[in-house]
C-alpha cells in the first residue's frame, strides 16, 4: 500500500500491493496493481480478494470501510495483458480484468460507505485514452445500476505527450475526474521512450542531476497544478520512496526526514493538494508539514496565475553528465527489479528506499540511452559502452551471488542480469520494461516453480 496524503475526501473522490498512501489533512490508501506489483495470477487474485475482505470489514485489525482511509484502486495500465483470461480468443487487457473484478465485487459497497469507487489511472498518454476510460466508466455504472459520475479517477501524468493534453484529459473524464498526479521517474523515462534516439534529449545522471527543481520537471508540476486548479480539480505530487530508519535518535533518521521534507515542501509551495509516501512512519510528519504550510484540506485556491509554461520549458533537458556511481546504481536497480519479478515481486528495498517499476524504468532507460549516444563518465572519461555495462553487470552479479542462499536463487540472479543486458542493448528501445518482462517466457515459466529467499543488498533486505 502506498500511503498518500491528499486532498481527496469521502464525498468528492480516494495485495495488488497494498503499499502506498496519499496525504494532506485527510488520507487515502492506494491499492497498487501496477508499479509495485508483479502480475502473477496468484498476486492479482489474492490482491483483489484482499480488497474485497477490506471493503466488507473482514480483515482483522482494519477499521470499518466507513472509518478507514479512502481506498484508491490502481488497476494495471493498458500496456499489460492478463494471460489467464481469454475473451473471443484474445488475452484480456490487464486494466479491464482488474477494474472489472474490483467494480463488480466492491463498487456498490464503496459507494454506500462514501469511500469510492475511486480509481488511479497510470500511463495515460492522450485524451483518447482518457475518453476510452470515461466510456468504460459510463458503461460500468449503467450495468451495475450505479449513479452516473460516482466513479472518480485521478490520472497520473507520467508521459511527456500527456503533459500537452492535460486540459483535454480532464475534459474527457469530466464528471469522473478527481484530478491529476505528478510522477518524476516514469515521466523522466518517457523522454527516453519518445525522444531517446536524439542527442539533444540525452538525460543526465538521475542520481546527481535530475530532481523536481530542474526546469523541465518544475515546469511540468507548475503547469499541472495550474491546469487542475483552474478547473477545480485536485493536483497531487509524487511519491516519497525513502524508508525512515527505525531509531528516531540517529543522525540518519534526521537526515532522511529532512531530505523528504525539503522535497515535499517544494511541491507544497507549487500548490499541490497532497502527495504520496511509501513508509507509513512518514505520514504523521508529512501531515504536520502540509498543515503548517497550507490552509485547509487542499490548495484549490492557489490558481497559479503567475505560471506561464512554454513548450521549451517542458522539453528543456537539464545539463550534466554521467557518473560511475549513477551508472552502477541504475544497473543495480534494473537487475534487482527483474530478479524481483522472477520471484513474483513487483518491488524491493535497496539502499534505504523502495524501488519498483517506475525506478526500474528510468534506470534501464538511462543505461540504454547512454550506450546509444556513447556518453562519457565524468569520473575518468570512459565511454558508456556495451562492454563497460556488461563488465559492471557481471561485477554486480559477483558481489550479490554470495548473498544468495541456494543455487536456484543464484541462477535466478544470473538470469536477471542476462535479461537486463538484453533489454539495454537492444537496437530499438522496448517501450515498457513491464510489458517486455510480462511477455518473456522466462518470467512466465518461473511462476509455476516460484520460491522466495532473502539476501542483504546495500544494507536493505532484497528478495532474490
C-alpha positions as CSV (number, residue, x, y, z in Angstrom):
1,X,0.0,0.0,0.0
2,X,1.3,3.4,-0.8
3,X,0.0,5.8,1.8
4,X,-0.9,9.0,0.3
5,X,-1.5,12.5,1.7
6,X,-4.1,14.1,-0.5
7,X,-7.0,16.4,-0.6
8,X,-9.5,13.7,-1.6
9,X,-12.3,13.1,0.9
10,X,-15.2,10.6,1.1
11,X,-17.6,12.9,-0.6
12,X,-15.5,14.1,-3.5
13,X,-13.5,11.5,-4.9
14,X,-9.9,8.4,-2.8
15,X,-2.5,-7.4,-2.1
16,X,-2.1,-5.9,-5.6
17,X,0.4,-4.4,-3.3
18,X,-1.4,-2.6,-0.6
19,X,1.6,-0.4,-0.4
20,X,1.2,3.4,-0.8
21,X,-0.8,6.2,0.8
22,X,-1.7,9.8,-0.4
23,X,-1.7,12.6,2.3
24,X,-2.9,16.0,3.4
25,X,-5.1,16.5,6.4
26,X,-7.2,13.6,5.1
27,X,-5.7,10.4,3.8
28,X,-6.3,7.6,1.4
29,X,-4.7,4.3,0.6
30,X,-3.6,3.4,-2.9
31,X,-4.1,-0.3,-3.7
32,X,-1.5,-0.8,-6.4
33,X,-1.9,-3.5,-9.1
34,X,0.6,-1.7,-11.3
35,X,4.0,-0.2,-10.5
36,X,4.7,-2.0,-7.2
37,X,3.0,-5.3,-8.2
38,X,4.2,-8.3,-10.2
39,X,1.1,-9.5,-12.1
40,X,1.2,-13.2,-11.5
41,X,-2.3,-14.7,-11.4
42,X,-1.9,-15.5,-7.7
43,X,-0.9,-11.9,-7.0
44,X,-3.8,-10.5,-8.9
45,X,-6.5,-12.8,-7.5
46,X,-5.1,-12.6,-3.9
47,X,-4.9,-8.8,-4.2
48,X,-8.5,-8.5,-5.4
49,X,-9.6,-10.9,-2.7
50,X,-7.8,-8.8,0.0
51,X,-9.6,-5.7,-1.3
52,X,-13.0,-7.5,-1.1
53,X,-12.2,-8.5,2.5
54,X,-11.1,-5.0,3.5
55,X,-14.2,-3.4,1.8
56,X,-16.5,-5.9,3.6
57,X,-14.8,-5.3,7.0
58,X,-13.4,-8.9,7.2
59,X,-9.7,-8.1,7.7
60,X,-8.6,-8.3,11.3
61,X,-7.3,-5.0,12.7
62,X,-8.5,-3.0,9.8
63,X,-11.2,-0.3,10.6
64,X,-14.6,-0.4,9.0
65,X,-14.5,0.9,5.5
66,X,-16.5,4.0,6.5
67,X,-13.8,4.9,9.1
68,X,-10.6,3.7,7.3
69,X,-8.6,5.8,4.9
70,X,-10.3,6.2,1.5
71,X,-9.3,3.3,-0.9
72,X,-8.0,4.3,-4.2
73,X,-7.7,1.4,-6.6
74,X,-4.9,1.4,-9.2
75,X,-5.5,-1.2,-12.0
76,X,-2.8,-2.2,-14.4
77,X,-2.1,0.1,-17.3
78,X,-3.0,-0.6,-21.0
79,X,0.4,-2.0,-21.8
80,X,-0.4,-5.1,-19.7
81,X,-2.4,-8.2,-20.6
82,X,-3.9,-10.9,-18.4
83,X,-2.6,-14.2,-19.7
84,X,-5.1,-16.3,-17.7
85,X,-8.3,-14.9,-19.2
86,X,-9.3,-15.1,-22.9
87,X,-12.1,-13.1,-24.5
88,X,-13.0,-14.1,-28.0
89,X,-9.7,-15.8,-28.5
90,X,-7.6,-13.0,-27.2
91,X,-5.9,-12.4,-23.8
92,X,-7.9,-9.8,-21.8
93,X,-6.4,-6.3,-21.2
94,X,-4.9,-6.2,-17.7
95,X,-6.6,-3.0,-16.7
96,X,-10.1,-4.3,-17.6
97,X,-9.5,-7.6,-15.8
98,X,-8.6,-5.7,-12.6
99,X,-11.2,-2.9,-13.0
100,X,-14.0,-5.3,-13.8
101,X,-13.5,-7.6,-10.8
102,X,-12.9,-4.7,-8.4
103,X,-16.0,-2.9,-9.6
104,X,-18.3,-6.0,-9.7
105,X,-17.4,-7.1,-6.2
106,X,-16.7,-3.8,-4.4
107,X,-18.3,-0.9,-6.4
108,X,-21.7,-0.8,-4.6
109,X,-20.2,-1.2,-1.1
110,X,-17.6,1.5,-1.7
111,X,-20.3,3.9,-2.9
112,X,-22.6,3.0,0.0
113,X,-19.9,4.0,2.6
114,X,-18.9,7.1,0.6
115,X,-15.4,5.6,0.0
116,X,-15.5,5.4,-3.7
117,X,-15.3,3.8,-6.1
118,X,-12.1,5.8,-6.7
119,X,-9.5,4.9,-9.4
120,X,-5.9,5.9,-10.1
121,X,-5.1,5.6,-13.8
122,X,-1.4,5.3,-14.9
123,X,0.4,5.6,-18.3
124,X,-2.4,7.6,-19.9
125,X,-0.7,9.2,-22.9
126,X,-3.5,11.1,-24.6
127,X,-7.1,12.4,-24.5
128,X,-8.2,9.4,-26.5
129,X,-7.2,7.0,-23.7
130,X,-9.0,9.3,-21.2
131,X,-12.1,9.1,-23.4
132,X,-11.8,5.3,-23.5
133,X,-11.8,5.2,-19.7
134,X,-14.7,7.6,-19.5
135,X,-16.7,5.3,-21.8
136,X,-15.8,2.3,-19.7
137,X,-16.9,4.2,-16.5
138,X,-20.3,5.2,-18.1
139,X,-20.9,1.6,-19.3
140,X,-20.0,0.1,-16.0
141,X,-22.2,2.4,-14.0
142,X,-25.2,1.6,-16.2
143,X,-24.5,-2.2,-15.9
144,X,-24.2,-2.1,-12.2
145,X,-27.0,0.3,-11.6
146,X,-24.7,2.9,-10.1
147,X,-25.3,6.7,-10.3
148,X,-23.6,8.3,-13.3
149,X,-20.4,10.1,-12.2
150,X,-20.0,8.1,-8.9
151,X,-16.7,6.6,-10.2
152,X,-13.9,9.2,-9.7
153,X,-10.4,8.8,-11.2
154,X,-7.1,10.5,-10.7
155,X,-4.8,10.4,-13.8
156,X,-1.1,10.0,-13.4
157,X,0.6,12.3,-15.9
158,X,3.7,10.3,-16.4
159,X,4.2,10.7,-20.1
160,X,5.6,13.8,-21.8
161,X,2.9,13.6,-24.5
162,X,0.2,13.7,-21.9
163,X,1.6,16.9,-20.5
164,X,0.5,18.7,-23.6
165,X,-3.1,17.4,-23.3
166,X,-3.8,17.8,-19.6
167,X,-6.8,20.1,-20.2
168,X,-8.2,17.7,-22.7
169,X,-7.7,14.7,-20.4
170,X,-9.6,16.5,-17.6
171,X,-12.4,17.4,-20.1
172,X,-12.7,13.8,-21.4
173,X,-13.2,12.4,-17.9
174,X,-15.5,15.3,-16.9
175,X,-17.7,14.2,-14.1
176,X,-15.5,11.2,-13.4
177,X,-12.3,13.3,-12.9
178,X,-10.7,13.7,-9.4
179,X,-7.6,15.4,-10.8
180,X,-4.1,14.8,-12.0
181,X,-0.9,13.5,-10.4
182,X,2.8,14.0,-10.9
183,X,5.4,11.2,-11.1
184,X,9.1,12.1,-11.5
185,X,10.7,8.8,-12.7
186,X,8.2,7.4,-15.2
187,X,7.8,10.9,-16.5
188,X,11.6,11.3,-17.0
189,X,11.8,7.9,-18.6
190,X,9.1,8.9,-21.1
191,X,11.6,11.4,-22.6
192,X,13.9,8.5,-23.4
193,X,10.9,6.5,-24.6
194,X,9.7,9.1,-27.1
195,X,12.9,11.1,-27.9
196,X,15.8,9.0,-26.7
197,X,17.2,8.5,-30.1
198,X,18.0,12.2,-30.3
199,X,21.3,13.5,-28.8
200,X,19.6,16.8,-27.7
201,X,17.3,14.8,-25.4
202,X,20.2,13.0,-23.6
203,X,19.1,12.7,-19.9
204,X,22.0,13.1,-17.5
205,X,22.6,11.0,-14.4
206,X,19.4,11.0,-12.4
207,X,21.2,10.4,-9.1
208,X,23.0,13.7,-9.4
209,X,21.2,16.0,-11.9
210,X,17.5,15.1,-12.1
211,X,15.1,16.3,-9.4
212,X,11.9,18.4,-9.2
213,X,14.0,21.6,-9.1
214,X,15.1,21.2,-12.7
215,X,13.3,23.3,-15.3
216,X,11.6,20.5,-17.2
217,X,10.2,19.0,-14.0
218,X,9.2,22.0,-12.0
219,X,7.5,23.4,-15.2
220,X,5.6,20.2,-15.6
221,X,4.4,20.3,-11.9
222,X,3.6,24.1,-12.1
223,X,1.5,23.5,-15.3
224,X,-0.3,20.5,-13.8
225,X,-1.3,22.5,-10.7
226,X,-2.4,25.5,-12.7
227,X,-4.4,23.3,-15.1
228,X,-6.1,21.4,-12.3
229,X,-6.9,24.4,-10.1
230,X,-8.4,26.4,-12.9
231,X,-10.9,23.6,-13.3
232,X,-11.5,22.9,-9.6
233,X,-9.6,19.6,-9.8
234,X,-7.1,18.3,-7.3
235,X,-3.4,18.2,-8.2
236,X,-1.2,15.8,-6.3
237,X,2.6,15.4,-6.1
238,X,4.9,12.5,-6.4
239,X,5.8,9.6,-4.1
240,X,8.5,9.8,-1.4
241,X,10.4,6.5,-1.7
242,X,12.8,6.7,1.3
243,X,12.4,4.5,4.3
244,X,12.9,6.1,7.8
245,X,15.4,4.3,10.0
246,X,13.9,2.5,13.0
247,X,15.6,4.7,15.6
248,X,14.5,8.3,15.7
249,X,17.6,9.3,17.7
250,X,20.1,8.7,14.9
251,X,21.6,11.2,12.5
252,X,20.5,9.0,9.6
253,X,16.8,9.4,10.7
254,X,17.1,13.2,10.9
255,X,18.9,13.3,7.5
256,X,16.3,11.2,5.7
257,X,13.4,13.1,7.3
258,X,15.0,16.5,6.4
259,X,15.5,15.3,2.8
260,X,11.9,14.2,2.4
261,X,10.6,17.4,4.0
262,X,12.7,19.6,1.7
263,X,11.4,17.9,-1.5
264,X,7.8,17.8,-0.3
265,X,7.9,21.5,0.7
266,X,8.8,22.2,-2.9
267,X,5.6,20.5,-4.0
268,X,3.6,22.3,-1.3
269,X,4.9,25.7,-2.5
270,X,4.0,24.7,-6.0
271,X,0.4,24.4,-4.8
272,X,-0.2,20.6,-4.7
273,X,-3.2,19.3,-2.8
274,X,-1.3,16.3,-1.4
275,X,1.5,13.8,-2.2
276,X,2.4,10.2,-1.7
277,X,4.7,8.4,0.8
278,X,5.6,4.7,1.0
279,X,6.8,4.5,4.6
280,X,3.7,4.8,6.9
281,X,6.0,6.4,9.5
282,X,6.3,9.4,7.2
283,X,2.5,10.0,7.3
284,X,2.4,12.0,10.6
285,X,5.4,14.3,9.9
286,X,4.3,14.9,6.4
287,X,0.7,15.7,7.5
288,X,2.2,18.2,10.0
289,X,4.3,19.7,7.3
290,X,1.3,20.1,5.0
291,X,-0.9,21.5,7.6
292,X,1.8,24.0,8.8
293,X,2.3,25.4,5.2
294,X,-1.3,25.3,3.9
295,X,-4.8,26.3,4.9
296,X,-7.5,23.6,4.9
297,X,-7.5,20.1,3.3
298,X,-6.3,21.3,-0.1
299,X,-4.9,24.3,-2.0
300,X,-7.5,24.7,-4.7
301,X,-7.4,28.5,-4.0
302,X,-3.9,28.6,-5.4
303,X,-4.8,29.0,-9.1
304,X,-1.2,29.8,-10.0
305,X,-1.9,32.8,-12.4
306,X,1.8,33.5,-12.0
307,X,2.7,30.4,-14.1
308,X,3.4,30.7,-17.8
309,X,4.9,27.5,-19.1
310,X,6.1,27.2,-22.6
311,X,6.9,24.0,-24.7
312,X,10.5,25.0,-24.4
313,X,10.2,24.8,-20.6
314,X,8.7,21.3,-20.7
315,X,11.3,20.0,-23.2
316,X,14.4,21.5,-21.7
317,X,16.8,18.8,-20.6
318,X,18.9,19.5,-17.6
319,X,22.7,19.9,-18.0
320,X,25.0,17.4,-16.6
321,X,26.8,14.2,-17.4
322,X,27.1,10.6,-16.2
323,X,28.9,9.4,-13.1
324,X,30.2,5.9,-12.4
325,X,28.1,5.8,-9.3
326,X,24.9,6.7,-11.2
327,X,25.7,4.0,-13.9
328,X,26.2,1.3,-11.2
329,X,23.1,2.4,-9.3
330,X,21.0,2.2,-12.5
331,X,22.4,-1.2,-13.3
332,X,21.7,-2.5,-9.8
333,X,18.1,-1.2,-9.8
334,X,17.4,-2.7,-13.2
335,X,18.9,-6.1,-12.4
336,X,17.3,-6.4,-8.9
337,X,13.9,-5.4,-10.3
338,X,13.9,-8.1,-12.9
339,X,15.1,-10.5,-10.2
340,X,12.2,-9.5,-8.1
341,X,9.8,-10.1,-10.9
342,X,11.3,-13.6,-11.4
343,X,10.4,-14.2,-7.8
344,X,6.8,-12.9,-8.2
345,X,7.5,-9.5,-6.5
346,X,6.9,-6.0,-8.0
347,X,9.1,-4.1,-5.7
348,X,12.2,-4.4,-3.5
349,X,14.2,-2.3,-1.0
350,X,17.6,-1.1,-1.8
351,X,19.9,1.4,-0.1
352,X,17.2,2.8,2.2
353,X,14.3,3.2,-0.2
354,X,11.6,1.2,-2.1
355,X,12.2,0.5,-5.8
356,X,9.5,-0.5,-8.2
357,X,8.8,-0.5,-12.0
358,X,9.0,3.3,-12.1
359,X,12.6,3.4,-10.9
360,X,13.5,0.3,-12.9
361,X,12.0,2.1,-16.0
362,X,14.2,5.2,-15.6
363,X,17.2,3.1,-14.7
364,X,17.2,0.8,-17.7
365,X,16.1,3.8,-20.0
366,X,19.2,5.8,-19.0
367,X,21.6,2.9,-19.5
368,X,20.1,2.2,-22.9
369,X,20.4,5.9,-23.9
370,X,23.9,6.3,-22.5
371,X,25.1,3.3,-24.5
372,X,23.3,4.6,-27.7
373,X,24.9,8.0,-27.5
374,X,28.3,6.9,-26.2
375,X,28.1,9.1,-23.1
376,X,31.3,9.6,-21.2
377,X,31.8,9.2,-17.5
378,X,32.7,12.3,-15.6
379,X,35.0,10.3,-13.3
380,X,37.5,9.1,-15.8
381,X,36.3,9.9,-19.3
382,X,35.4,6.3,-20.2
383,X,32.7,5.8,-22.8
384,X,29.5,4.1,-21.6
385,X,29.7,1.1,-24.0
386,X,28.2,-2.3,-24.2
387,X,31.4,-3.7,-22.9
388,X,31.6,-1.4,-19.9
389,X,27.9,-2.1,-19.0
390,X,28.5,-5.8,-19.3
391,X,31.5,-5.7,-17.1
392,X,29.7,-3.7,-14.4
393,X,26.7,-6.0,-14.5
394,X,29.0,-9.0,-14.0
395,X,30.6,-7.2,-11.2
396,X,27.2,-6.6,-9.5
397,X,26.3,-10.3,-10.0
398,X,29.6,-11.4,-8.4
399,X,29.0,-9.1,-5.4
400,X,25.5,-10.3,-4.9
401,X,26.0,-14.1,-5.5
402,X,27.4,-14.9,-2.1
403,X,24.2,-13.4,-0.6
404,X,22.1,-16.0,-2.4
405,X,21.1,-18.9,-0.1
406,X,20.6,-21.5,-2.7
407,X,21.9,-22.5,-6.2
408,X,18.4,-21.7,-7.6
409,X,18.4,-18.1,-6.3
410,X,21.9,-17.7,-7.6
411,X,20.8,-18.9,-11.0
412,X,17.8,-16.6,-10.9
413,X,20.0,-13.6,-10.2
414,X,22.2,-14.6,-13.2
415,X,19.1,-14.9,-15.4
416,X,18.0,-11.4,-14.3
417,X,21.4,-9.9,-15.1
418,X,21.3,-11.5,-18.6
419,X,17.8,-10.2,-19.2
420,X,18.8,-6.7,-18.1
421,X,21.7,-6.7,-20.6
422,X,19.4,-7.9,-23.3
423,X,17.0,-5.0,-22.6
424,X,19.6,-2.2,-22.5
425,X,21.5,-3.4,-25.6
426,X,18.5,-3.7,-27.9
427,X,18.8,-1.6,-31.0
428,X,15.2,-0.4,-30.6
429,X,14.0,0.8,-27.2
430,X,11.5,-1.6,-25.6
431,X,8.6,0.7,-24.7
432,X,7.8,-0.6,-21.3
433,X,10.0,-2.9,-19.2
434,X,6.9,-4.5,-17.6
435,X,5.5,-5.3,-21.0
436,X,8.8,-6.8,-22.0
437,X,9.0,-8.9,-18.9
438,X,5.4,-9.9,-18.9
439,X,5.7,-11.5,-22.3
440,X,9.1,-13.1,-21.7
441,X,9.0,-16.9,-21.5
442,X,11.5,-16.9,-18.6
443,X,9.1,-14.9,-16.4
444,X,6.1,-17.0,-17.4
445,X,7.7,-20.3,-16.8
446,X,9.1,-19.1,-13.4
447,X,5.7,-18.6,-11.9
448,X,4.9,-22.3,-11.6
449,X,8.0,-23.0,-9.5
450,X,8.5,-19.8,-7.7
451,X,10.2,-19.6,-4.3
452,X,11.4,-16.7,-2.3
453,X,14.7,-16.3,-0.5
454,X,16.1,-13.2,1.2
455,X,19.5,-11.7,0.8
456,X,21.1,-8.5,2.0
457,X,21.6,-5.9,-0.7
458,X,23.0,-2.4,0.0
459,X,22.1,-2.6,3.7
460,X,18.5,-3.5,2.9
461,X,16.6,-6.8,2.5
462,X,16.1,-7.7,-1.1
463,X,14.1,-10.6,-2.5
464,X,16.1,-12.8,-4.8
